[in-house]
Amino acid sequence: MGEVALMAELEAKPPGPLAAANDARDERRARERELVRRAQGGDVAAFEQLYRDNVRRVFALSMRMCGDATRAEELTQDAFVRAWQRLPDFRCESAFSSWMHPLVVNLALTQRRSRLRYEARVQSTDDLAAFDRGQGTPEPAAGVDLERALQTLPPGARAAFVLHDVEGYRHDEIARMTGTAVGTSKAQLHRARKLLREALSC
């Protein structure tokens, strides 16, 4: 078979799974960029579609951050309101969901700090030794899954685990976001892993 005939045959073959997946991803990104462009121009329907495309992922992150379904719903709504306000700053250099991740995290941390001030709690989250027993200890239960176990963690430990082990932030980034020291972030992550192991082994 000549080179020209071989090239013609290869071009005639349907794309493989990887090429098809890449094409589908490119189509999704192009569609998303068009929705963002329209939403930035004030098209509310386009933003509603962005909401529908991303709300499940944002809610899942919100749930992991706050550990309560009601607060997670509120956080999700607040995050999309903030996204609408900041949409002119979005340059489509990443996926819309990736752009929203730090926004959700920052809102969750801000709300947590506000709630702690409102409730006038005096217990420091820097020292997690008190959570080894008492109300912060997961109740023994067979088959506790990770999501339920996450909800039993103290807020600081849960935030460190979600940000580091789930979202992939470094300790120095977590320290900046939470307003704590790098050592505190590491200690909270260590405590979170310990409590999760105990909960999941029940």
Long-range contacts (C-beta under 8 A, 24 or more apart in sequence): 29-95, 32-92, 32-95, 32-96, 33-92, 36-87, 36-90, 36-92, 36-96, 39-84, 39-87, 40-87, 40-88, 40-90, 47-84, 47-87, 50-96, 51-80, 53-96, 54-96, 54-97, 54-100, 55-80, 57-97, 58-97, 58-100, 58-104, 61-101, 61-104, 61-105, 61-162, 61-167, 62-104, 62-108, 63-147, 64-147, 64-150, 64-158, 64-162, 64-166, 65-104, 65-105, 65-108, 65-109, 65-158, 65-159, 65-162, 66-108, 66-111, 66-112, 67-150, 67-151, 67-152, 67-153, 67-155, 67-158, 68-151, 71-111, 75-104, 75-107, 75-108, 75-111, 76-104, 78-107, 78-111, 79-103, 79-104, 79-107, 82-107, 101-167, 102-177, 105-163, 105-167, 105-177, 106-177, 108-159, 109-159, 109-177, 109-178, 112-155, 112-159, 113-179, 116-155, 125-154, 125-155, 125-156, 125-180, 125-188, 126-156, 126-180, 126-184, 126-187, 128-154, 128-156, 128-157, 128-187, 128-188, 128-191, 131-157, 131-191, 131-195, 136-195, 137-195, 137-198, 138-195, 138-198, 138-199, 138-202, 140-202, 141-202, 142-202, 144-199, 144-200, 144-202, 146-196, 146-200, 149-195, 149-196, 149-199, 149-200, 150-196, 152-195, 152-199, 153-192, 153-195, 153-196, 154-191, 156-180, 156-188, 157-188, 157-189, 157-191, 157-192, 157-195, 158-192, 159-188, 160-185, 160-188, 160-189, 160-192, 161-188, 161-189, 161-192, 161-193, 161-196, 164-189, 165-189, 165-193
